[in-house]
Amino acid sequence: MSESIDQGRIIHNVNKYLERNGFSIRFDERGVCQGLAMMHAKYCMEGREADFWEILKNISHSSSDSALENSHIFITQVLLAFDADQYNQNISQDNSFNMYKLESGGESKAFLPAFSFALVADDRNWANCLREIALDDNEIAQVSSIDHAITISKKNGQYHVYDPEYPTGLKSFSTESEVINELHKRVFRYETANVGLQLHLFRKPDASPREYPAVTDLYDRYLPNVNATATVRGNSFSTLRAAASINFDPKVTEYLLRQGADDSRNAANMAINANNTEALSVLLTTLPGDQSDLLIFALTSGKEAAFDLLMENEANVNLFKRGYGSMLFFAAEGGNGLLLKKCLEITKNEIQRYYEKAPPDIKEKLINEQLCRCLSNIEQGREVNVLSNAIKSGDSEAFTLIWNELKSAGYKFQPQDNMNYLVAAIQNNNTLVVSKLVNEIPRELLETTTLSQNALKRVNNDILIELKEHGVSVPSLPSKTESIFSRIFLSFLKKIFGAKEQPATDITVTWDKQLEVKSTFSPAKSQDFKQQLLEMRKGDSLTKDASKNNFKEQLVQMKDRAPTESTPQVITSPKMSV
């Protein structure tokens, strides 16, 4: 392969194609190596490696849109693998293979690894380990570090490394030592004597099964220091953390803990991100104290199974009940409609319990007012509430759930509220939310609304068209002669990705303030968040061995970790920049 097919060229051409066709989702310019490596593994296991190289050549050296139109499924699959948890919260980048099927012999089969393994060790131990794993011609290994991914295959005794950064795609090596040396120095560029790698080994579905070494046996032989780390670009890799992310056998986690692994809390976060409840259940036994940071991470990442496991701890249940307003805020950020619904039910039950002995004639009114306050109050220091957080998450189901709950409880949305929510929906390219809101806002107000010229490049065409149909002044849409393949491709992408796209942070939306109707039930500032936490502490929901300020600091840090520039604002000014 003499023509360059590195990922930089692929990313550039795909993004230009998406921009020309008015779709705001993009390949990450920092790289989509995870998606490309996963697709290489998939195509190899389907016996279509030649097709993989041909697609890369066509995308890298396309002179028209036709090559990209013919590659629409491939492009979508790369996007899914690279940012898997944006579209399915039960999956992370480390196990994005769960989103695919292998097409073999006219049948669709599960695309699952036959063997998964993670290790931090020096080059010699890793080379011996790779030799014992004994990759054969029917297999391919997808190998990752902290921020990069490749594949390793073996044919006729030669190892072949596919690195999306290689201009020509492949390099070949004769020995395991040569492979590890290449990975250490040139592919992953670790700055330490140790190399940290995690691998998923896939085997062709029609190949005869074979036995693999027991993971714990490999650790016995090639893991001299269970707490060793490997560092690259300031980030560290540990065996326990990586194993918690990719290995769903609880015996592996138990083994590492018995050997003295001491990174349980960070490993628990990795297990939550992967929804690996098998590893998480073991790790939680070493964390009997404050688990508030883990609970909040499960909520903000939308990991329902991990949340359910954490809620088996009575202390976490009490914590949630005492701070249900903030917990709902975190759950809305996670963008998992099913998890948010579960949290909403806990909240409603707690509100009903609180007002259980209220006078019958005002009981329902009190319950509804408290629920409205909980869902519409603005979080201190963030200028967003549960509903706007649901919009920001990109999950239309989460928005609809909170919207309908507020309506049912008697909340009176005012044009000011809805205009602010509309701006956030435009910013996040949330088509379904925009469609709902433009039918709730008076047309005479929409007719005074103007979008800046940047909207033409950063907002989906279907949103611009809908806004224009409802009277919004939008930049003139260019006339296009899209082929049927292009229309099918974009429709396919929108069906899969929905609203979960890159925020359009450089758009200005203005409207006529004189036409706004002042709200009679406008969102009020919620009680100071830190004060809420102090009150939660009074209920003894935390264990005695937790430090006095630890819980408060952890929640505040978790609460403030999102970049402010991507946060939609709820303001009273007639002009909002997003």
N, C-alpha and C positions, 0 to 999 in steps of 0.2 A: 504494500500500500504506500505509494509514493506521495499521494495527495494528502494534505494536512486535514485531519478530522478531530483536532483537539476540541475540548468542550467550549473554549472561548469563542471559537468560530461558530459553533453550533448555537450557543446562547445568543450571539449577536444576530444571526439570521432568523432564528425563531422569534425573538422579541420584535424585530422589525416587521415580520409577517403579522404577528398579533396586533401590533400598533396600527398597521395599515388597515386592518379589518375591524378596528374599533373595539377591541377587547382588552380590558385593562390588566388581566392577569399576565405575569411575566415569568420567564425563567430567572432565577436568582443570578444576578451578575457575578456573585462571588463563587458560583459553581453549582452544578446539579449532578455532582459525581455519584451520589447515592442512587439517583434515578437511573443514570447511564449504566452503572455497574450492575444494578438489579436487572435492567433490561438485557444486558449482555448475558447474565446467568440464565435468564428465562429463555432467550433465543437459543442458547447453546443446549439447554435441556430439551428443547423442542426440535433439535436437529436443524436449526435455521440460522446458524452463525453467519453464513454468507449473506443472508438477508439483512442481518444487523449491520454489517459493514457497508452494504449497499445503501441502506437508509442514511447512515452517517455521511457517506459521500454525497448523496443527493441533497441533504440539508446543508452541508458545509459549502457546497459549490453550486447552489441553485441559482439559475439566472432568471427564474420566474416563480410565481406562487405555486405552479403545478406540482413541483416536487414536494413542497411542504403540505399541500392539500392531500397528496397521496400518503403522507406520513402522519395523518392526524391522530390515529389511534396510538402510534408510538409516542408522539409528543405528549398526549394525555397521560399515558402510562408513566412516562418520566416524571411529569408533574406530580402524579399521585405518589410515586415512590419517594420523591424528594421531600415532600411536605405532607406526609401521610396523615398525621394527627390533626391537620387543619380540616380534613374531610371525613375522618372517622376517628372519634376520640378514643376508641378502644384499641387503636393501633398507633405505634410510634414509628419513627424512621428506622429504628433498629429491627423492627419486625414487619416492615411494610410489605413483605412477600405475601402476607395474609390477604392482601387486596387482589391477588391475581390467581389465575388458573393456568395450568399447562395444557396446551392443545396437543394431544398425542393420540394417533390412531383414530381420529374422528371423535375422540372423547375429551371432555374437560376434566382435568384432575387437579387435586390440591397442589399448590406450589409451596411445599413445606420443606425445611431443611431436614436431612437425615441425621445431622450432627451439628451441635453448636458448642462453641468453646471460647473462653476469654482468658488471657494470661498477660502478666507483666514479668518479663525475664530478659536476660541478656541474649545476645545473638546466638551463642552456642546452644543454650537451652532451647531457644525457639527453633533452631535448625533441627535439633534432635526430635523435638516435638512434632514438627512438620513431617519428618521422616517416619515417625511412628504412626501418624494419622494415615499416611500412605495413600495419598490422592491417586485415583486411577482414571482411565480414559473415559469412564462413564460419569464423571463427577466434575463439579466446579465449585470453588470456594469464593464466596463474597466476603472480602476482608475489609475491616474498617478500623480507623484510629479515632481520635477525638473529632476531627473535622474533615476527613477525607475517606473515600471508599474506592476499592479496586476489585478485580477478580483474579484468581489464579486457577489455571487449568493445566492438565498434563496430557501430552500425547506423545506416544512412542518414546517414552523416557525423558522427554524434555518438558520443563515447566514453562508456561506462557503467562506473562503478567499483562493484563489490560488495565492501563491507567488512563482515565479520561483526559489527563493532562498530556499524555504522550502525543506528539504530532501525528505519528503513524499508527497509533493504537496499541500495538503489541511490542513486547520485548521477550526474548527467550533466554532461558538459563538451564544449565546442566545439573546443578546440585542445589540442595536445600540451603546450604550456606550462602551461595550466590544470591538466591531469592531473598533471604532475610537481610543480607547486606544491602541489596537494592532498596528494599522496603524501609530499612532503618535510615539510610543516608540520603536517598534521592526521592523516594515516593512520599513517605510520611515525615521525614526530616526531624526525627526525634533528637533532642538536644542532650539527652542523657545516655548512659551506657545501656540502660534498659529500653526495651521496645514493648509498647502496650498495644495489643491487637485483639480484636474479637472477630470470629469467623463463623459463618453459616455455610455448611457444606451441603450442596444439593446433589442428588443422584437421579439419573434418568429414570422415569417411571417404569419403563419396560426392562430395565436392567435387573439382574438377580440381586436380592438383598444381601448385604454383608454386615459383619459385625464391626463396630468401631471401638476404639479403646474407651474404657471408663474414664470419665472426666476426672474423677478423684484419683485414679491411678496416674494420670498424666501430671496432676498436681504433686503427687508424692515424689515423682521423679524430676520434675522440671520447674518447680516453684520453691526455690530455696528460701525466699522471704515473702510471706503472705501480705505484708504491708508495704512491699516495694512499690514505687511509682515510676512512671515514665512521663516526661514533660515535653510538650511541643507548643511553641508560641505562647508560653505562660500558662498553659492549661495542663492539668495532671490527669493521668489515667491510672486507675487502680484495679486490681483483679476483682475485688468484691463488688465494686460499683458496676463494672462491666458485666459481671456474671449476673447481677441482679436485674440487669436490663435485658439480657438475651437468653438466660438459662432458666427454664420453667420447672426444673427438677429441684424440689426443696432440699434434697440431700446434698446438692452442690453448695448451697448457701450454708447449710448446717456444718459441712466439712470445713469451709473457710473460717467460720466463726470458731470452731473448735481449735483451729490452728492459730487463733489469736488475732484474726482480722479485726481492726478497731475503727472502721469507717462506716458504722451501721447507719447513722442518720443520713449521710449523703447517699449511701446505697439504697436506703428506703425511698428517697426521692427518685432515684433512677427506677426502682421497681414500680413506683406509682406512675411515672411517665409511661412505662411500658405496660401498665395495667397487669403487672406480674404479681398476682396475689399470692402465688405459691412462695415466692421469695419474700414478699412483704410480710406474710404471716410469721415467718421465721425471724426476720429482722426486728419486728415489733416486740418480740420477747426480750430483746436486749435494750429496749427503750421504754421502760416502765413509767417514766416521768411524763413531762410535758410533750404532747404530740400535736400541739396546736398548729405548728408550722406545716406538718404533714397533712393535716386535715384541710388547711387552706390551700395547699398546693394541689391536693386532689380536686378541690372545687374549681380553682382557677384554670386547671388543665382539663377539666371536664371528664375525669376518670371515675366513672360510676362504680365499677367493681372495687376499686381501691377505697373509695368513699364508704361503701357498704362495710368493708372489712374494718375500717377505722371506727365506724359507728358501733361496732360491737363492744367498744370500750365505753363504759358508762361515763367516764370523765369527759370524753369527746361529745357524747350525747348532751350532757349538761352544759358544756361549753357552747354547743350550737344553740341550744334553747335560750341561753342567757344573751346571746348576741345574734339572734336570728336575722336582724336587719342587715348587719354587715355580712353575715354568711350568705344571704341571698344575693347580695351585691357581688361577692366573689363567685358564686355559682353562675350568675348571669355572664360574668367575664369568661367563664369556661366554655360557653357556647354549646352545651349539651342539653338539649331540650328535655330529655328524659330525666337527667339528673336534676335540672332546675325544677321540674315538676315535683320530684320527690322532696326537694328542699322546701318548696312552697307548701306542700301538704304538712310537713313538720311545723312550719311557721304558723299556718292557719290553726292547727291543733293547739299550739301553744297559746295563741291569741285567744282562742275560744276557752281554753282552760283558765286563762287569767280573768276573763269576764264571766266565768261560770255563774257567779253569785250576783251578777248585776241585775237591777230591776228588769223584769221581762219586757216592759214597754220601751226601754231604750237599749236593751242588750244588743240587738242586731245592729243598731246604729253605731254603738261604740266599737263593735267588732269590725265593721266595715271601715270606719274612720281610721282605726289603728292599722288595718291592712293597707289602706291608701297611703297613710304616712310612711309605712315601711317600704312600699314599692316606689313612692314618688319623691321621698326626701333626698336632698342632695348630700352626698358624702362630703364631710369636711375636708377641704384641701384638694378635692378632685374635680368639683363642679360637674359631676355626673351622678346619675342615680341608677337604680336597678334596670329600668327600661332602656336608658341610653347605653348602659353597659351591654345589654342584650343586643342592641343594634351594632355596637362596636365589635361584638364577637362574630358577627356575620351569620349567626344562626337564626333564620327566619322563624323557626318553630319556637325558639326561646322568646323572641319578641312577641309573637302572637299569644303565647301563654300569658305573659305579664300584661299585655294590652287587654286581653279579654277578662283577666282577673280584675283589673282596675275598673273596667266598664261594669262588670257584674257587681262590684262593690259600690258603685255609684259615683266614681270619680268623674269630675267634669273636665274633660280636656278642653283647653282654650287654644285659640289660633296661635298664640305665642308659644305654648308648649309644642304644638304640632309642627310649627315652622322650625323650631330648634331640632326636633327629632328628624324632620325631613332633611335638614342639612347634614346631620350625622349619617343618615341613610345614603345620601348622595356621596358623601365622603368615602363610605365603605362599599360603594357599588352594590348596595343591597336592593335588588330589583323588586322583590316581593314587598318589602317594607315601604319603598317609594310608592308602589302601586296602591297600597292601603292608605297611606297618609294623604296622597293628593286627592283622595275622595273624601277626606275628613276636613280639609281646609277650604274655606270659602274661595270660590273662583276669583272673586274680585281682588283678594289678597295675592293669590298665585299670579294674577296678571300684572302685579307690580314687582314681581320677583325676577331678578336677572342673575344669570350665571356668567362668570368670567370666561375669557377665551380659553383658559387652560382646561376647562371642562371638556373641550373637544377631544383632547388627547387622553385625559385621565378618567373619564366617566364612560361607562358602556353605552353604546348607541341606543339600545332598547330603553334605557333610562332617559336619555336625552329626548327620544321620540315621545315617550309618555309624558314627560314634563311639558314639552311643547304642545301636546294635545290638550293639556289642562291650562294653557295660557302662560306658562313660564317663558320668559325670553331667554333663549339658548343660542349659542354660536351656530352659524349656518352649517348644516351637515353637508359634507361633500357628496357629490353624486358618485355612486360606485357601481361597477359592473362585476359583482361577485359571481363566481361560478357556483354551480350547484354543489360542488365538493366543498367550497369554502363555507357556504351556508350550513351544510350538514356538519362540518367540523366545528363551527362556532356554536351551533345548537347543541352538539354533543358535549362540548366543554361546559357550556352553561348548565346543562342538565346535571353534570357530575359535580361541578365546583360551586354552583349556586352563587351565593354572595361572598364567599370567603376568598376575597382577593386583596391585593395590596391597596391600602388606603390612599385615596387621592388627596394628598395633604396640601396641594398648592392651588386650590380653587376658592374663589370668593363668591358668596351668595348674599345678595342684598334684597331687601323688600321695604315697603312703605310702612313705617311704624304707626302712622296715623290711622291705619285701617285695623290695627290690632285691637282686640277686645281684652280688657284687663281681666286676668283670672281671679275668680272668687275663691279658688282652692288651689293656689299656686304652690309649688314645692317649697318647703321651708328647710332651712339649714338643719341638718340632723344634729343631735347632741354631739359634742366634741368626741371624736373617735377614741382618743386616749382616755377620756372620762368613762366612756362605755366599758373599756377594758378594766378600768379600776373597779367599776361596779361588778363586773363579771368575776373579778378575783374575790370579792366579798362573799360570793356564793360558794367558795371553796371548791370550784370546779377543777382546780389545778392541784396536782399532788404537792405534798409538803417539801419535796426535795427540789422543786423548781425554784430558781433564783427569783428574787422579788421583781426585778424589772425585765426578766428574760422574755416572758410571754408578750408583754406590751411591745417591746422592741422588735420581736420577731414579726408580729402582725403588722406593725407600722411599716417595717421594711418590705414585707411581702406586698402590702397594700400599695406602696409607693414605687414598686420596681418597674412598672410599665413606663415607657418613654412618654413624656408629656406631649410631644408634638403629634402623637398619633391618637390623642384623646379628644373625642368630640366634646364641645362645650355646650352647656345650657346657660344662655345669657339673656339679658334684657335689652341689649343694644339692637338696633335695626340691622346691623351689619355683622356677619359672622364669617370668619376666614377658616377654612378647613384644609 
